């Protein structure tokens, strides 16, 4: 840029900087895709007259006999003409690339639709301390501990959400060691102060860090009543992955409100509703668990659903 006044050079640099700022964020997936797609569409895509003045100018320049850098498709077209093809006919490569460009156009539209749906989806509460408190197992602690202790093939036993550790105490009374997972730090502290083993984390995050088939049993309560259905299904899948063969899974849930006007599964998918027992049976079966059945114990005193299941042998 020799001969350019410093003021003009500075003005040009500022204009270039502003142009890049308008195109930000450079390097993102969307930016790179649009850049590559624009080049692909201009060079190989179906011709849309007037869609782009720059594309029209480039096309005219490439058709000019004086062009010293003819495009790849122009060379293919010229070669095809020399082999006897009719002038103006599209080569197989041109037609194929046209379909590729159109396929990318539809793919871009689908991705944009999925991104919009995800952006409009619900968001979990940020910060585990704000989670709604869950009821302790109370009378269910004894029957649940007895069932899991009697059916575990060996390995760590996990309870999420463990709350203040009522079930951990019941396991300890039977000489069985169990580990608690509780997202609310203040609640977990009360179990820790009594010497119980507790990890302050969400159930899904904790299970993600455990190896395949290493747990000897899992009890889910609390967490199953507060997460949405689309988070509950992956949680059951994580339980299935981390449990050893023949290991028990017990789910203790608040009872669902009966709705006379709709079938149970239809009302259960509404956000914020507990699931019916038949819905739990269906979900556990679909997650790969076997021997799904109600757990006998403290139904009358506690008014909660408790289902026992196990992994296949």
SULKAPE-V814832 format. One record per pair of residues at least 12 apart in sequence whose ideal C-beta (glycine too) atoms are under 10 Angstrom apart, sorted by the first residue. I is the first residue (numbers start at 1). J is the second residue. If there is no record, write none. Layout:
BEGIN
i=I j=J
i=I j=J
END
This chain:
BEGIN
i=1 j=13
i=23 j=35
i=29 j=111
i=30 j=108
i=30 j=111
i=30 j=112
i=30 j=115
i=33 j=104
i=33 j=107
i=33 j=108
i=33 j=111
i=34 j=108
i=36 j=104
i=37 j=101
i=37 j=104
i=37 j=105
i=37 j=107
i=37 j=108
i=38 j=52
i=38 j=54
i=38 j=55
i=40 j=97
i=40 j=100
i=40 j=101
i=40 j=104
i=41 j=55
i=41 j=97
i=41 j=98
i=41 j=101
i=41 j=102
i=41 j=104
i=41 j=105
i=42 j=54
i=42 j=55
i=42 j=56
i=42 j=58
i=42 j=59
i=42 j=71
i=42 j=101
i=43 j=55
i=43 j=58
i=43 j=59
i=43 j=62
i=43 j=71
i=43 j=72
i=43 j=73
i=43 j=97
i=43 j=101
i=44 j=71
i=44 j=72
i=44 j=73
i=44 j=93
i=44 j=94
i=44 j=96
i=44 j=97
i=44 j=98
i=44 j=100
i=44 j=101
i=45 j=94
i=45 j=97
i=45 j=98
i=45 j=99
i=45 j=100
i=45 j=101
i=45 j=102
i=45 j=104
i=45 j=105
i=46 j=90
i=46 j=94
i=46 j=95
i=46 j=97
i=46 j=98
i=46 j=99
i=46 j=101
i=46 j=102
i=46 j=105
i=47 j=59
i=47 j=98
i=58 j=71
i=59 j=71
i=59 j=74
i=62 j=74
i=62 j=75
i=62 j=77
i=63 j=77
i=72 j=93
i=72 j=97
i=73 j=90
i=73 j=91
i=73 j=93
i=73 j=94
i=73 j=97
i=76 j=90
i=76 j=91
i=76 j=92
i=76 j=93
i=76 j=94
i=77 j=89
i=77 j=90
i=77 j=91
i=77 j=93
i=77 j=94
i=79 j=91
i=80 j=92
i=80 j=93
i=80 j=94
i=121 j=228
i=121 j=230
i=122 j=228
i=122 j=230
i=122 j=231
i=122 j=271
i=124 j=202
i=124 j=226
i=124 j=227
i=124 j=228
i=124 j=231
i=125 j=226
i=127 j=183
i=128 j=161
i=128 j=182
i=128 j=183
i=128 j=184
i=128 j=185
i=128 j=188
i=128 j=200
i=128 j=201
i=128 j=202
i=128 j=205
i=129 j=183
i=129 j=184
i=129 j=185
i=129 j=186
i=129 j=187
i=129 j=200
i=130 j=183
i=130 j=184
i=131 j=161
i=131 j=182
i=131 j=183
i=131 j=184
i=131 j=187
i=131 j=202
i=131 j=222
i=131 j=223
i=131 j=226
i=131 j=227
i=132 j=184
i=132 j=222
i=132 j=225
i=132 j=226
i=133 j=161
i=133 j=163
i=133 j=184
i=133 j=186
i=133 j=187
i=133 j=222
i=133 j=226
i=134 j=161
i=134 j=162
i=134 j=163
i=134 j=182
i=134 j=183
i=134 j=184
i=134 j=187
i=134 j=221
i=134 j=222
i=134 j=223
i=134 j=224
i=134 j=225
i=134 j=226
i=134 j=252
i=134 j=254
i=135 j=163
i=135 j=166
i=135 j=221
i=135 j=222
i=135 j=225
i=135 j=252
i=135 j=254
i=135 j=302
i=135 j=304
i=136 j=161
i=136 j=162
i=136 j=163
i=136 j=164
i=136 j=165
i=136 j=166
i=136 j=167
i=136 j=187
i=136 j=221
i=136 j=222
i=137 j=159
i=137 j=162
i=137 j=163
i=137 j=165
i=137 j=166
i=137 j=167
i=137 j=170
i=137 j=219
i=137 j=221
i=137 j=222
i=137 j=252
i=137 j=298
i=137 j=302
i=137 j=304
i=137 j=306
i=138 j=166
i=138 j=167
i=138 j=252
i=138 j=298
i=138 j=301
i=138 j=302
i=138 j=304
i=139 j=166
i=139 j=297
i=139 j=298
i=139 j=299
i=139 j=300
i=139 j=301
i=139 j=302
i=139 j=303
i=139 j=304
i=140 j=166
i=140 j=167
i=140 j=170
i=140 j=219
i=140 j=221
i=140 j=250
i=140 j=252
i=140 j=295
i=140 j=297
i=140 j=298
i=140 j=299
i=140 j=301
i=140 j=302
i=140 j=304
i=140 j=306
i=141 j=159
i=141 j=165
i=141 j=166
i=141 j=167
i=141 j=168
i=141 j=169
i=141 j=170
i=141 j=171
i=141 j=173
i=141 j=219
i=141 j=221
i=141 j=252
i=141 j=297
i=141 j=298
i=141 j=302
i=142 j=166
i=142 j=167
i=142 j=170
i=142 j=173
i=142 j=174
i=142 j=297
i=142 j=298
i=143 j=170
i=143 j=250
i=143 j=252
i=143 j=295
i=143 j=296
i=143 j=297
i=143 j=298
i=143 j=299
i=143 j=302
i=143 j=306
i=143 j=308
i=144 j=159
i=144 j=166
i=144 j=167
i=144 j=170
i=144 j=171
i=144 j=217
i=144 j=219
i=144 j=221
i=144 j=248
i=144 j=250
i=144 j=251
i=144 j=252
i=144 j=295
i=144 j=297
i=144 j=298
i=144 j=306
i=144 j=308
i=145 j=157
i=145 j=159
i=145 j=166
i=145 j=167
i=145 j=168
i=145 j=169
i=145 j=170
i=145 j=171
i=145 j=172
i=145 j=173
i=145 j=174
i=145 j=176
i=145 j=178
i=145 j=219
i=145 j=250
i=146 j=170
i=146 j=171
i=146 j=174
i=146 j=176
i=146 j=295
i=146 j=297
i=147 j=217
i=147 j=219
i=147 j=248
i=147 j=250
i=147 j=295
i=147 j=296
i=147 j=297
i=147 j=306
i=147 j=308
i=148 j=167
i=148 j=170
i=148 j=171
i=148 j=174
i=148 j=176
i=148 j=178
i=148 j=216
i=148 j=217
i=148 j=218
i=148 j=219
i=148 j=247
i=148 j=248
i=148 j=249
i=148 j=250
i=148 j=295
i=148 j=308
i=149 j=170
i=149 j=171
i=149 j=174
i=149 j=175
i=149 j=176
i=149 j=178
i=149 j=216
i=149 j=217
i=149 j=248
i=150 j=174
i=150 j=176
i=150 j=248
i=151 j=216
i=151 j=217
i=151 j=246
i=151 j=247
i=151 j=248
i=151 j=250
i=151 j=291
i=151 j=308
i=151 j=310
i=152 j=176
i=152 j=178
i=152 j=215
i=152 j=216
i=152 j=217
i=152 j=243
i=152 j=244
i=152 j=246
i=152 j=247
i=152 j=248
i=152 j=310
i=153 j=215
i=153 j=216
i=153 j=217
i=153 j=243
i=153 j=244
i=153 j=245
i=153 j=246
i=153 j=247
i=153 j=248
i=153 j=310
i=153 j=311
i=153 j=313
i=154 j=216
i=154 j=217
i=154 j=244
i=154 j=246
i=154 j=247
i=155 j=213
i=155 j=214
i=155 j=215
i=155 j=216
i=155 j=217
i=155 j=242
i=155 j=243
i=155 j=244
i=155 j=247
i=156 j=177
i=156 j=178
i=156 j=179
i=156 j=197
i=156 j=210
i=156 j=214
i=156 j=215
i=156 j=216
i=156 j=217
i=156 j=218
i=156 j=242
i=156 j=244
i=157 j=171
i=157 j=176
i=157 j=177
i=157 j=178
i=157 j=179
i=157 j=180
i=157 j=215
i=157 j=216
i=157 j=217
i=157 j=218
i=157 j=219
i=157 j=247
i=157 j=248
i=158 j=178
i=158 j=179
i=158 j=180
i=158 j=181
i=158 j=197
i=158 j=199
i=158 j=203
i=158 j=206
i=158 j=207
i=158 j=210
i=158 j=215
i=158 j=216
i=158 j=217
i=158 j=218
i=158 j=219
i=158 j=220
i=158 j=239
i=158 j=242
i=158 j=243
i=159 j=171
i=159 j=178
i=159 j=179
i=159 j=180
i=159 j=181
i=159 j=182
i=159 j=196
i=159 j=198
i=159 j=203
i=159 j=217
i=159 j=218
i=159 j=219
i=159 j=220
i=159 j=221
i=159 j=222
i=159 j=250
i=159 j=252
i=160 j=179
i=160 j=180
i=160 j=181
i=160 j=182
i=160 j=183
i=160 j=199
i=160 j=201
i=160 j=202
i=160 j=203
i=160 j=204
i=160 j=206
i=160 j=207
i=160 j=218
i=160 j=219
i=160 j=220
i=160 j=221
i=160 j=222
i=160 j=223
i=160 j=224
i=160 j=235
i=160 j=239
i=161 j=180
i=161 j=181
i=161 j=182
i=161 j=183
i=161 j=184
i=161 j=187
i=161 j=188
i=161 j=202
i=161 j=203
i=161 j=219
i=161 j=220
i=161 j=221
i=161 j=222
i=161 j=223
i=161 j=224
i=161 j=225
i=161 j=226
i=162 j=178
i=162 j=179
i=162 j=180
i=162 j=181
i=162 j=182
i=162 j=187
i=162 j=188
i=162 j=191
i=162 j=196
i=162 j=197
i=162 j=198
i=162 j=199
i=162 j=203
i=162 j=219
i=162 j=221
i=162 j=222
i=163 j=180
i=163 j=182
i=163 j=184
i=163 j=187
i=163 j=188
i=163 j=190
i=163 j=191
i=163 j=198
i=163 j=221
i=163 j=222
i=164 j=180
i=164 j=182
i=164 j=184
i=164 j=187
i=164 j=188
i=164 j=189
i=164 j=190
i=164 j=191
i=164 j=192
i=164 j=193
i=164 j=194
i=164 j=196
i=164 j=198
i=165 j=178
i=165 j=180
i=165 j=182
i=165 j=187
i=165 j=188
i=165 j=190
i=165 j=191
i=165 j=192
i=165 j=193
i=165 j=194
i=165 j=195
i=165 j=196
i=165 j=197
i=165 j=198
i=166 j=180
i=166 j=191
i=166 j=221
i=167 j=180
i=167 j=191
i=167 j=196
i=167 j=219
i=167 j=221
i=167 j=250
i=167 j=252
i=168 j=180
i=168 j=191
i=168 j=194
i=168 j=195
i=168 j=196
i=168 j=197
i=168 j=198
i=168 j=219
i=169 j=191
i=169 j=194
i=169 j=196
i=171 j=196
i=171 j=217
i=171 j=219
i=172 j=194
i=172 j=195
i=172 j=196
i=172 j=197
i=176 j=216
i=176 j=217
i=177 j=196
i=177 j=197
i=177 j=216
i=178 j=196
i=178 j=197
i=178 j=216
i=178 j=217
i=178 j=219
i=179 j=196
i=179 j=197
i=179 j=198
i=179 j=199
i=179 j=206
i=179 j=215
i=180 j=192
i=180 j=196
i=180 j=197
i=180 j=198
i=180 j=199
i=180 j=200
i=180 j=206
i=180 j=219
i=181 j=197
i=181 j=198
i=181 j=199
i=181 j=200
i=181 j=201
i=181 j=202
i=181 j=203
i=181 j=204
i=181 j=205
i=181 j=206
i=181 j=207
i=181 j=218
i=181 j=220
i=181 j=223
i=182 j=196
i=182 j=198
i=182 j=199
i=182 j=200
i=182 j=201
i=182 j=202
i=182 j=203
i=182 j=206
i=182 j=222
i=182 j=223
i=183 j=199
i=183 j=200
i=183 j=201
i=183 j=202
i=183 j=203
i=183 j=205
i=183 j=206
i=183 j=222
i=183 j=223
i=183 j=226
i=184 j=200
i=184 j=222
i=185 j=198
i=185 j=200
i=186 j=200
i=187 j=200
i=187 j=222
i=188 j=200
i=188 j=201
i=202 j=223
i=202 j=227
i=202 j=231
i=202 j=235
i=203 j=218
i=203 j=220
i=203 j=222
i=203 j=223
i=203 j=224
i=203 j=227
i=203 j=231
i=203 j=235
i=203 j=238
i=203 j=239
i=204 j=223
i=204 j=227
i=204 j=231
i=204 j=232
i=204 j=234
i=204 j=235
i=204 j=238
i=204 j=239
i=205 j=238
i=206 j=238
i=206 j=242
i=207 j=234
i=207 j=235
i=207 j=237
i=207 j=238
i=207 j=239
i=207 j=241
i=207 j=242
i=207 j=243
i=208 j=234
i=208 j=238
i=208 j=241
i=208 j=242
i=209 j=242
i=210 j=238
i=210 j=241
i=210 j=242
i=210 j=243
i=211 j=241
i=211 j=242
i=212 j=240
i=212 j=241
i=212 j=242
i=212 j=243
i=212 j=244
i=213 j=240
i=213 j=241
i=213 j=242
i=213 j=243
i=213 j=244
i=213 j=245
i=213 j=247
i=213 j=311
i=214 j=241
i=214 j=242
i=214 j=243
i=214 j=244
i=214 j=247
i=215 j=239
i=215 j=241
i=215 j=242
i=215 j=243
i=215 j=244
i=215 j=247
i=215 j=249
i=215 j=311
i=216 j=243
i=216 j=244
i=216 j=246
i=216 j=247
i=216 j=248
i=217 j=243
i=217 j=244
i=217 j=247
i=217 j=248
i=217 j=249
i=217 j=250
i=217 j=310
i=217 j=311
i=218 j=236
i=218 j=238
i=218 j=239
i=218 j=240
i=218 j=242
i=218 j=243
i=218 j=247
i=218 j=248
i=218 j=249
i=218 j=250
i=218 j=251
i=218 j=309
i=218 j=311
i=219 j=248
i=219 j=249
i=219 j=250
i=219 j=251
i=219 j=252
i=219 j=306
i=219 j=308
i=220 j=232
i=220 j=235
i=220 j=236
i=220 j=239
i=220 j=249
i=220 j=250
i=220 j=251
i=220 j=252
i=220 j=253
i=220 j=307
i=221 j=250
i=221 j=251
i=221 j=252
i=221 j=253
i=221 j=254
i=221 j=304
i=221 j=306
i=222 j=252
i=222 j=253
i=222 j=254
i=223 j=235
i=223 j=251
i=223 j=253
i=224 j=236
i=224 j=251
i=224 j=252
i=224 j=253
i=224 j=254
i=224 j=274
i=224 j=275
i=224 j=280
i=224 j=283
i=224 j=305
i=225 j=252
i=225 j=253
i=225 j=254
i=225 j=256
i=225 j=272
i=225 j=273
i=225 j=274
i=225 j=275
i=225 j=304
i=226 j=254
i=226 j=272
i=226 j=274
i=228 j=269
i=228 j=271
i=228 j=272
i=229 j=268
i=229 j=269
i=229 j=270
i=229 j=271
i=229 j=273
i=229 j=275
i=229 j=279
i=229 j=283
i=230 j=269
i=230 j=271
i=232 j=275
i=232 j=280
i=232 j=283
i=232 j=287
i=233 j=283
i=233 j=286
i=233 j=287
i=234 j=287
i=235 j=287
i=236 j=249
i=236 j=251
i=236 j=280
i=236 j=283
i=236 j=284
i=236 j=286
i=236 j=287
i=236 j=288
i=236 j=289
i=236 j=309
i=237 j=286
i=237 j=287
i=237 j=288
i=238 j=287
i=239 j=251
i=239 j=284
i=239 j=287
i=239 j=288
i=239 j=289
i=239 j=309
i=239 j=311
i=240 j=284
i=240 j=287
i=240 j=288
i=240 j=289
i=240 j=309
i=240 j=311
i=240 j=312
i=241 j=287
i=241 j=288
i=241 j=311
i=242 j=311
i=243 j=288
i=243 j=289
i=243 j=309
i=243 j=310
i=243 j=311
i=244 j=311
i=245 j=310
i=245 j=311
i=245 j=312
i=245 j=313
i=246 j=290
i=246 j=291
i=246 j=310
i=246 j=311
i=246 j=312
i=246 j=313
i=247 j=309
i=247 j=310
i=247 j=311
i=247 j=313
i=248 j=289
i=248 j=291
i=248 j=295
i=248 j=308
i=248 j=309
i=248 j=310
i=248 j=311
i=249 j=284
i=249 j=287
i=249 j=289
i=249 j=292
i=249 j=307
i=249 j=308
i=249 j=309
i=249 j=310
i=249 j=311
i=250 j=295
i=250 j=306
i=250 j=307
i=250 j=308
i=250 j=309
i=250 j=310
i=251 j=275
i=251 j=277
i=251 j=280
i=251 j=283
i=251 j=284
i=251 j=289
i=251 j=292
i=251 j=295
i=251 j=305
i=251 j=306
i=251 j=307
i=251 j=308
i=251 j=309
i=252 j=295
i=252 j=297
i=252 j=298
i=252 j=302
i=252 j=304
i=252 j=305
i=252 j=306
i=252 j=307
i=253 j=274
i=253 j=275
i=253 j=276
i=253 j=277
i=253 j=279
i=253 j=280
i=253 j=304
i=253 j=305
i=253 j=306
i=253 j=307
i=254 j=273
i=254 j=274
i=254 j=275
i=254 j=303
i=254 j=304
i=254 j=305
i=255 j=274
i=255 j=275
i=255 j=276
i=255 j=277
i=255 j=299
i=255 j=302
i=255 j=303
i=255 j=304
i=255 j=305
i=256 j=268
i=256 j=273
i=256 j=274
i=256 j=275
i=256 j=276
i=256 j=277
i=256 j=278
i=256 j=279
i=256 j=280
i=256 j=305
i=257 j=273
i=257 j=274
i=257 j=276
i=258 j=276
i=259 j=273
i=259 j=276
i=263 j=276
i=263 j=278
i=263 j=279
i=264 j=276
i=264 j=277
i=264 j=278
i=264 j=279
i=264 j=282
i=265 j=278
i=265 j=279
i=265 j=282
i=265 j=283
i=266 j=279
i=267 j=279
i=268 j=280
i=268 j=282
i=268 j=283
i=274 j=304
i=274 j=305
i=275 j=305
i=276 j=305
i=277 j=294
i=277 j=305
i=277 j=306
i=277 j=307
i=279 j=305
i=280 j=292
i=280 j=294
i=280 j=305
i=280 j=306
i=280 j=307
i=280 j=309
i=281 j=293
i=281 j=294
i=281 j=307
i=281 j=309
i=283 j=307
i=284 j=307
i=284 j=308
i=284 j=309
i=284 j=310
i=285 j=309
i=287 j=309
i=287 j=311
i=288 j=309
i=288 j=311
i=288 j=312
i=289 j=307
i=289 j=308
i=289 j=309
i=289 j=310
i=289 j=311
i=289 j=312
i=290 j=309
i=290 j=310
i=290 j=311
i=290 j=312
i=290 j=313
i=291 j=308
i=291 j=309
i=291 j=310
i=291 j=311
i=291 j=312
i=292 j=307
i=292 j=308
i=292 j=309
i=292 j=310
i=293 j=307
i=293 j=308
i=293 j=309
i=293 j=310
i=294 j=306
i=294 j=307
i=294 j=308
i=295 j=307
i=295 j=308
i=295 j=309
i=296 j=308
END
